[in-house]
Amino acid sequence: MRHDRLSLPMAIRCGVTTILGLLLVVLPGCAPALHENQPAPTLSKLPASEAPPVDDDGDQTSLREAISASIAYWQKIDPAKTVAVCGGSYHPRDFLLSLQTLEGLLSQLPHDQLPTAIGKTFDFCQPQTASGGQGLLVTGYYQPRFKASRTRRPPFIYPLYQPPKDLVQAQVFADTISQAVGRIAAGRFLPYWSRAEIESKNLLQGNELCYLADPVDVFLLQVQGSGLLDFDDGTVLHALFAGTNGRDYRSIGRLLADEGRMPLAEITLPRIRQYLHEHLDERQRILHYNERYVFFHLEAQGPGQGPRGSMGAVLTPGRSVALDPSVFPLGALYFLSTERPSEVSNAPVPWQPLTRLVLNQDTGAAIQGRGRLDFFWGSGEYPERAAGLMKQPGQLYLLLLKGDQS
């Protein structure tokens, strides 16, 4: 699952990784439960004549993988639960049937016949914004990959830490019960050390897991919440989110914009990287502006493994997205129309259409309301570039099997 992420203002999320607050965050285990009789989100069913043609530009293998993950999710939900959406009340079986029906269409029909069949088989529901509009902002996130060393040796001198033993989590009883992270000192519960204190005072010595060669990479990995680490002996390990110091997340992208270093509209991951590497005298101050610090644990990379979203399933590159689950049912099927960067960085047409069936399998604190979507790209050079650049308008539709709902 992702943790902090990058793109405009940085933020925090429940899932794997986002790039809109200049690194969105994904926190494991923070997916909201599916409740009975939850308030109906503003998703309006479209007349059949207004439904868009579902011309999916992705590969069927990835679509089948994502569908299977969502089917497994809905099979675990209490059959009596209901989801109020699109003017109806739906049960887990309704979402299951929608997914299983699409599986059948993929098996039975050639690609060029799918748009017509999907249009005849599914209802389309679209979010309505507060101003009456229907669009949303689409950003991207990815799983970073870095070279690492198990021992401290130049240039690998910047550590990743496991959760320290003095890190404690306490329940806070006020109007509601909440969780607080901190430390105990002289019998008092205090906030845990900030990023600046941890890094400047070497407070976590003895908790090192491994070392990276660039402090910006450490920061980015913390923002993303998970990543792959390549060691000299050929071993590849997953660095997975294991907790935070409990401090609030603050966006360094927003800081750079507020200080006039670059216009907010031009802030992307590549621009931020470039600025930090060209202004070494400012780098530490900028990174320390975000007081939140993320801890990890390492796991071996097995076949078919990857980062997990808040739904609990491994995310599928190019198919899994993060949405606000209070508006968009988690695990459900959607159609997305937006733009993606060209795979050639200096292409004459820098943006190309992206029309894709996607599954809502992740969440994020910056991904809130009807107007935000975060698209998971996977791991590699193009996924990193695409995630760092995407801040595009888009249209999103929830797909549900036609028929009367109870």
Summary of the structure (lengths in Angstrom):
residues: 406
radius of gyration: 21.6
end to end distance: 33.8
largest distance: 70.1
contacts: 1456
relative contact order: 0.25
helix: 25%
strand: 30%
